[in-house]
């Protein structure tokens, strides 16, 4: 069985957009983890490699994975216009550090769910993993049609993941998640 880790995607936008790159990473990880023929390392183990200088072999040995999916995210919020997101994933075989798949995506923010789904599907194809029909449905799910609600959701999860024991982070997390639900129940 293929073992894979999704490393935290690098934010190429402003530092305030770090939450967005983290959210993209989490969503792609969740979609890949729903594939029965893949073993995907959990978020808590993968986040230790954020901004690491370790090479693929070192990471592969430490986590016992055969593949690493990493990438970059640049979000270009635009007032009054359609915001754009650019996601550039790269799938690397650990044994020889060979990139076996990569594809840049540049889409309107409203299409971010399609981008996440497509990345997961292309990774499965690159690893010769056949998807069962029940696995395809969640892979293609669009969580909301409201980009503002999605943004609030990502911010809420970012605050939650930043410090579950920190009262301020939990308060901000709850506020953002409640706002997301208000925007799209």
C-alpha positions in Angstrom: 0.0 0.0 0.0 1.2 3.5 -0.8 2.1 5.7 2.2 1.9 9.4 1.7 2.4 12.6 3.7 1.0 16.0 2.6 3.5 18.5 3.9 2.2 22.0 4.8 1.8 24.0 1.6 4.0 27.1 1.5 2.2 30.4 1.6 3.6 32.7 -1.2 1.2 35.5 -0.4 1.2 37.9 2.5 2.0 36.5 6.0 -1.7 37.2 6.9 -2.7 34.6 4.4 -0.9 31.7 6.1 -4.2 30.4 7.3 -5.4 30.0 3.7 -2.4 27.8 2.7 -2.9 25.7 5.9 -6.6 25.2 5.0 -5.7 24.1 1.5 -3.3 21.6 2.9 -5.8 20.2 5.4 -8.5 19.9 2.7 -6.2 18.0 0.3 -5.1 15.8 3.1 -8.7 14.9 4.1 -9.6 14.1 0.5 -6.6 11.9 0.0 -7.2 10.2 3.4 -10.7 9.1 2.2 -9.0 6.8 -0.4 -8.9 3.3 0.9 -5.8 2.3 -1.0 -3.7 5.1 0.5 -2.3 5.5 3.9 -2.0 9.2 4.7 0.0 10.5 7.6 -2.0 12.6 9.9 -1.9 16.4 10.1 -0.2 16.6 13.5 2.8 14.5 12.3 3.0 16.4 9.0 3.0 19.9 10.5 6.4 19.4 12.1 7.8 19.7 8.6 6.5 23.2 8.0 9.3 25.3 6.6 11.8 22.4 7.1 15.1 22.1 5.3 15.0 18.3 5.4 15.2 16.5 2.1 12.6 14.0 0.9 14.7 10.9 2.0 15.0 12.2 5.6 11.3 13.0 5.8 10.4 9.6 4.2 12.6 7.7 6.7 11.2 9.6 9.7 7.6 9.1 8.7 7.9 5.8 6.8 6.3 7.1 3.7 7.0 6.4 0.0 5.6 9.6 -1.4 5.5 13.3 -0.4 3.0 15.8 -1.6 4.0 19.4 -1.1 3.2 22.6 -2.8 2.7 26.3 -2.7 -0.3 28.5 -2.4 -0.8 32.1 -3.5 -4.1 33.8 -2.8 -4.8 37.1 -4.4 -7.8 38.7 -2.7 -9.3 41.5 -4.7 -11.8 44.0 -3.5 -14.7 44.3 -5.9 -13.5 41.5 -8.2 -13.1 37.8 -8.2 -10.2 36.7 -6.0 -7.7 34.2 -7.5 -5.9 31.3 -6.0 -2.8 29.7 -7.4 -1.9 26.2 -6.1 1.2 24.4 -7.3 1.3 20.8 -5.9 4.3 18.4 -6.4 4.3 14.7 -5.8 7.8 13.3 -5.0 8.9 9.6 -4.7 11.0 9.4 -1.6 13.4 6.7 -2.7 15.1 8.8 -5.4 13.6 12.3 -4.8 12.0 12.2 -8.2 9.1 14.4 -8.9 6.5 12.2 -10.5 3.6 14.7 -10.9 3.1 18.4 -10.7 0.5 20.7 -12.1 -0.1 24.4 -11.4 -3.7 25.5 -10.9 -4.9 29.1 -11.2 -8.5 29.6 -10.6 -11.1 32.0 -9.2 -11.5 31.5 -5.4 -15.0 30.0 -6.0 -13.3 27.1 -7.8 -11.0 26.2 -4.9 -12.9 23.0 -4.1 -12.6 21.8 -7.6 -8.8 22.4 -7.4 -8.6 20.5 -4.1 -10.5 17.6 -5.7 -8.5 17.6 -8.8 -5.2 17.5 -6.9 -6.4 14.5 -4.9 -7.6 12.7 -8.0 -4.4 13.4 -10.0 -2.3 12.1 -7.0 -4.4 8.9 -7.0 -3.8 8.5 -10.7 -0.1 9.1 -10.4 0.1 6.4 -7.8 -2.0 4.0 -9.9 -4.7 3.9 -7.3 -8.2 3.0 -8.5 -11.0 4.9 -6.8 -14.1 3.1 -5.7 -17.3 4.9 -6.6 -18.1 5.7 -2.9 -14.7 7.4 -2.6 -15.3 9.6 -5.6 -18.4 11.4 -4.2 -16.7 13.0 -1.1 -13.7 13.8 -3.3 -15.8 15.9 -5.6 -17.9 17.5 -2.8 -18.2 21.3 -2.9 -18.5 22.4 0.7 -20.1 25.8 0.0 -20.9 28.2 -2.8 -20.0 31.2 -0.6 -16.3 32.1 -0.7 -16.7 34.4 2.3 -18.1 31.5 4.4 -15.2 29.3 3.3 -12.7 32.0 4.2 -14.2 32.3 7.7 -14.2 28.5 8.1 -10.4 28.4 7.2 -9.7 31.3 9.6 -11.6 29.5 12.3 -9.8 26.2 11.8 -6.4 28.1 11.7 -7.1 29.7 15.1 -8.2 26.3 16.5 -5.1 24.5 15.2 -2.8 27.3 16.4 -3.6 26.9 20.0 -6.3 24.7 21.4 -5.3 25.6 24.9 -5.1 29.4 24.2 -8.3 31.1 25.2 -7.9 33.9 22.7 -7.3 31.5 19.8 -10.4 29.4 20.9 -12.5 32.6 21.1 -11.4 33.7 17.6 -11.9 30.2 16.3 -15.5 30.1 17.6 -16.2 33.6 16.2 -15.0 32.7 12.8 -16.8 29.4 12.6 -20.0 31.0 13.8 -19.6 33.7 11.1 -19.1 31.0 8.5 -22.3 29.3 9.5 -24.2 32.6 9.4 -22.9 33.2 5.9 -23.8 29.7 4.8 -25.8 27.5 7.2 
